[in-house]
Each structure stands twice: as C-alpha cells, then as structure tokens.
C-alpha cells in the first residue's frame, strides 16, 4: 500500500487511476478544480494546476507522498503561425511547470508518473502546442529520472482515449472520429481510461522501471 496524489483525478484517466489505487487499499488524494467529482473515498483538494503559487502551497502542506500521478492538462489548438500564444503558455503551465513546481515543493518518495501524448511522436497538423508540450514532458521525464533517482520517474503517452474530454462533441461526430482513429491502429479499438490506468499502475508499482 502507499499514499498516492493524483492531479486531475476528477474524471477520465486520472479518476480511473484513483479508483484503481483505492481498490488496492491505497490512501488517495485527488487535487483538481472540481474535486467533488472525484471518487468519494478519496481525500479531495481544490487546485488550479496553472497557478504555480497554489501548487506550491498544496504540496508544501501535503506532507510525504509515495506516488504522484499528474494527468491534468490544457489543450492549445492551432497551427504554429496562428496558435494562441497565451493558450500555449497555459498548456505548458498545466503539463510541465505545474508538475515541476509540485516536485520542487513536495516530498515524493517512490515514483512520479506524468502524462505526455501521442502528439509528441506523431504531430498533428493544427495542434502545434499540443505536440510541443508533450515532447517537452518526455524530455523532462528523462532528466528528472536521472536527477531524482532513486525516485522513479515515468510518463504515459496515450493516443485516442474515450474519455469525457470529448463529451462536448455531438455523438455522431465523436463516433466518426473514434472509428477513423481505430481503423488506423494495429490494436483497435480506441482505448479507455481504465486501459491507461493499468499502465500507470504498472509504472507506479514496478520498481525496475524509470
């Protein structure tokens, strides 16, 4: 058993990770802007992950943590020459600087799992910042694994996952998007949050992986 903090654990992949750990008897804290949506058995903390001072305060008061999983992020859509620069900065605050501040402010004893994405390796036209911030996360993980050892540092890089992130799309459009993606994958169909949570669980509990 261990003490896990999940950032962004109110829905989707983060919630699935929290539920997986709770089912194993772990103590789980979920921090997000809407913690009331987190599993009822978890400790809930209100946190804006793009507010560096708030992240610093939160981790300075949490005390020792065995595992940190960061699934929160912010999207920034648009090609490089037209993308909203403020949205790009927001994406970096949510996925790169937020975790870095948490690591600097808290005491994390065993493992850290951050979230990258397929766009780091297969850039999509019109999503310049999404691919760039995910690539930065993967570079950061390699450096942190060296610097923080023996604490283990890893990242998961999900592709298309059926989560509430896409709930704003009409059903027909969402299903068509999933079908197009699934047709191009060697291991169809589109993934689910629980699939990624299994990968995160492996990274947290396998002491050989960093």
C-alpha positions in Angstrom: 0.0 0.0 0.0 1.0 3.6 -0.4 -0.1 7.2 -0.4 -1.0 8.5 -3.9 -1.7 12.0 -5.1 -3.5 12.3 -8.4 -3.6 15.7 -10.1 -6.6 15.9 -12.3 -8.3 12.9 -10.8 -11.9 14.1 -11.1 -12.6 12.4 -14.5 -11.1 10.4 -17.3 -7.7 8.8 -16.9 -7.0 10.5 -13.5 -10.2 9.2 -12.0 -9.5 5.7 -13.3 -6.0 5.8 -11.7 -7.5 7.0 -8.4 -10.2 4.2 -8.4 -7.5 1.6 -9.3 -5.4 2.6 -6.3 -8.4 2.9 -3.9 -9.5 -0.7 -4.9 -6.0 -1.8 -3.8 -6.4 -0.2 -0.4 -4.1 2.8 -1.0 -4.7 6.2 0.5 -5.6 8.6 -2.3 -5.7 12.4 -2.6 -7.3 13.9 -5.7 -6.5 17.5 -6.5 -8.3 19.4 -9.2 -10.5 22.3 -10.0 -13.6 20.1 -9.4 -12.6 17.7 -6.7 -16.2 17.0 -5.8 -16.3 14.8 -8.9 -13.5 12.6 -7.6 -14.2 9.1 -6.0 -15.9 9.5 -2.7 -13.3 7.5 -0.8 -10.5 9.9 -1.8 -9.3 12.9 0.0 -10.3 15.9 -2.1 -8.3 19.1 -2.7 -9.3 22.1 -4.8 -6.3 23.1 -7.0 -5.8 25.1 -10.2 -2.8 23.4 -11.7 -1.9 26.5 -13.7 -1.5 28.6 -10.6 2.1 27.9 -9.6 1.7 29.5 -6.1 -1.3 27.4 -5.4 0.6 24.2 -6.5 3.5 25.1 -4.3 1.2 25.7 -1.2 -0.6 22.5 -1.8 2.5 20.3 -2.0 4.2 22.1 0.9 1.2 21.1 3.1 0.5 17.6 1.9 3.4 16.0 3.7 5.3 12.9 2.4 3.7 11.3 -0.7 4.7 7.9 -2.0 3.5 8.4 -5.6 2.5 11.4 -7.7 0.4 10.9 -10.9 -0.2 14.1 -13.0 -3.0 13.7 -15.6 -4.1 17.4 -15.7 -3.5 19.3 -18.9 -4.8 22.1 -21.1 -5.3 22.0 -24.9 -4.0 24.6 -27.3 -5.2 24.1 -30.8 -4.0 25.8 -33.9 -1.1 25.7 -36.4 2.2 27.3 -35.3 1.8 30.5 -37.2 -1.8 31.1 -35.9 -1.9 29.4 -32.5 -2.9 31.5 -29.5 0.3 32.1 -27.6 -1.5 32.5 -24.3 -3.2 29.2 -24.7 0.2 27.7 -25.5 1.7 29.1 -22.3 -1.3 27.8 -20.4 -0.7 24.3 -21.8 2.9 24.5 -20.6 1.8 25.7 -17.1 -0.6 22.8 -16.8 1.6 19.9 -18.0 5.2 20.9 -17.4 5.6 23.8 -15.0 2.8 22.5 -12.7 4.5 19.1 -12.1 7.9 20.7 -11.8 6.6 23.1 -9.0 5.0 20.1 -7.3 8.2 18.1 -7.4 10.2 21.1 -6.0 7.7 21.8 -3.3 6.7 18.4 -2.0 8.3 15.2 -0.7 7.7 12.4 -3.1 9.4 9.2 -2.0 8.8 6.4 -4.6 7.5 7.3 -8.1 6.2 10.1 -10.3 4.1 9.5 -13.5 3.5 12.4 -15.8 1.2 12.4 -18.9 2.5 13.0 -22.4 0.6 12.0 -25.5 0.9 10.5 -29.0 1.3 14.0 -30.4 4.8 14.1 -29.1 5.8 11.4 -31.6 3.2 11.9 -34.3 2.5 15.6 -34.6 -0.9 16.5 -35.9 -1.3 19.5 -38.3 -3.1 22.2 -36.4 -2.1 21.2 -33.0 1.4 22.6 -32.7 1.4 23.4 -29.0 -0.1 20.0 -28.0 2.7 18.2 -29.7 5.4 20.6 -28.4 4.3 20.4 -24.7 4.0 16.6 -24.8 7.5 16.4 -26.3 8.8 18.7 -23.5 7.2 16.5 -20.9 9.0 13.4 -22.3 12.4 15.3 -22.3 11.7 16.4 -18.7 10.9 12.9 -17.6 14.3 11.6 -18.8 16.1 14.4 -17.0 14.1 14.0 -13.8 14.7 10.3 -13.8 18.5 11.0 -13.6 18.3 13.8 -11.1 15.7 12.4 -8.7 16.9 8.8 -8.5 16.2 6.5 -6.7 12.7 8.1 -7.1 11.4 6.6 -10.3 10.0 9.0 -13.0 8.0 7.9 -16.0 5.4 9.1 -18.5 2.5 7.6 -20.3 1.7 8.8 -23.8 -1.9 7.9 -24.6 -3.3 8.0 -28.1 -7.0 8.4 -28.7 -8.8 7.5 -25.4 -12.6 7.6 -25.0 -12.9 10.0 -22.0 -15.1 12.9 -21.0 -12.6 15.2 -22.9 -14.7 14.5 -26.0 -18.2 14.9 -24.4 -18.6 18.3 -26.0 -18.7 16.8 -29.5 -22.0 15.6 -31.0 -22.4 11.8 -30.7 -22.2 11.2 -34.4 -19.0 13.3 -34.8 -17.3 11.7 -31.8 -18.1 8.2 -33.0 -16.8 9.0 -36.5 -13.6 10.3 -35.0 -13.1 7.2 -33.0 -13.8 5.0 -36.0 -11.3 6.8 -38.2 -8.7 6.5 -35.5 -9.4 2.9 -34.8 -9.1 2.0 -38.5 -5.5 3.3 -38.5 -4.4 1.4 -35.4 -2.8 -2.0 -35.3 -4.6 -2.7 -31.9 -8.2 -1.4 -32.3 -10.4 -0.2 -30.9 -9.9 3.2 -29.3 -8.7 2.9 -25.7 -10.5 3.6 -22.4 -9.4 5.4 -19.3 -9.0 2.1 -17.5 -6.5 0.9 -20.1 -4.2 3.8 -19.3 -4.8 3.4 -15.6 -3.4 -0.1 -15.9 -0.3 1.3 -17.5 0.1 3.9 -14.8 -0.4 1.2 -12.1 2.5 -0.8 -13.6 4.8 2.2 -13.6 4.0 3.0 -10.0 4.4 -0.5 -8.7 7.3 -1.9 -10.8 10.4 -0.9 -9.0 12.6 -1.6 -12.1 11.0 0.9 -14.4 12.2 4.5 -14.7 
